[in-house]
Amino acid sequence: MRVIYKDELIHLHKVLVNVMEHIRVDGVSTDFFQEYENLNICPHHIHRTKAEHKYAIFILARQITQALSQRNPNEIKLITKRLGELANRSKKEATIELRKPLN
């Protein structure tokens, strides 16, 4: 299993914050993200530990999922299905790349 570096976690943290901001623009209550906000761990807080960023990522991802499921429970099922399709397509592409001869 590959180790995830702190800078990669911070990048993922930034992406999730962008998702949260888009969800807020769409009218989701800020109450959904209160637990994350109370952590006071932001992506630009590079002085925070890797473990703190990882914890914030898990909290934020859970709250994003909860916010989306409140809006439309079927939306989560559709997202899950689409991610599965993308994973299968990526797997096929990776298999094709692996079979190509090295020059």
N, C-alpha and C positions, 0 to 999 in steps of 0.2 A: 504494500500500500504506500502510495506517495505521500510525503509530508507536505502539508500546506503551510506556507510561510506567512508571517505576519502581514507583509505587504499585500499578499493575495487575499487574506481575510479582510483587510481594510478596504480593498477594492470591492469585494462582495458586499461589505457593509454599506459602501457608497451606493451601489446599485440598488440595494434594498431600500435605502432612504429615498432614492429617486422614485421607486415604485410607490412608497408610502405617500410621497408628495403628490403623485398623479392620482392616487386614490382619494386623497383629501380634496383635490380640485374637482373630482367627480361627485363630491358631496357627502362623503363618508364622515361621520362624526369624529372629531379629534379624540373623543373618549376611548375609541378602539386602541389608540396608541399611547395611552396614559402610562402603562407599565414601562414601555420602552422609554418614554420621555423622562420618567422618574429615575431611570438608571444614570442619566447624564453622561452617557458614553456616546460620543459622536465619531464619525469616521475621521474627522480631522484631528482627533485627540490621539496623535501618534505616540504620546507618552504613556498611554494606557497599555496594559499587558495584552498579549495575544489571547489569553484566556478571557479577559474582559470583553474584547471585541467578539470573540466566539460566542460568549453568552448573550451579548446584545443582538447578534445575528439571529440566534435561535428564538429569542423573545420577539424580535421584529418580524421574522418569517411567520411565526405562529399568529401574531396579531394581524398581519396582512391576510393570511388565510382565513381567519375568523371574520375579518371585515368583508372579504369577498363572498364568503358563504352566507353572510347576513343579507347581502344584496340580492344574491341569486344562488341558492343551493346547487342548482344544476351547473353553475359556472365552474365550480371546483371539479365536478366530474368531467366537464369538457376540457378543462386545463390539464387534468391528469391524463385523459385520453390523448390529447394533442402532444403532451410531453412524451408519452409512450411511443407515439408514431415517430416523433423526431428522434428519439433514442434508437428505434429500429432502423431508421434511415441512416443515422450516423454510424451505426454498427455495420451496415452494409457498405457504406463508403469507406470505413476503416478497413474492412476485409478486402475490398478492392485495392486499396492503397498498399496493404501488406503483401498482396500477391504480385505487385509490380516488381520486375527485376531491378536490382540496383545497378546503376551505371558506373 
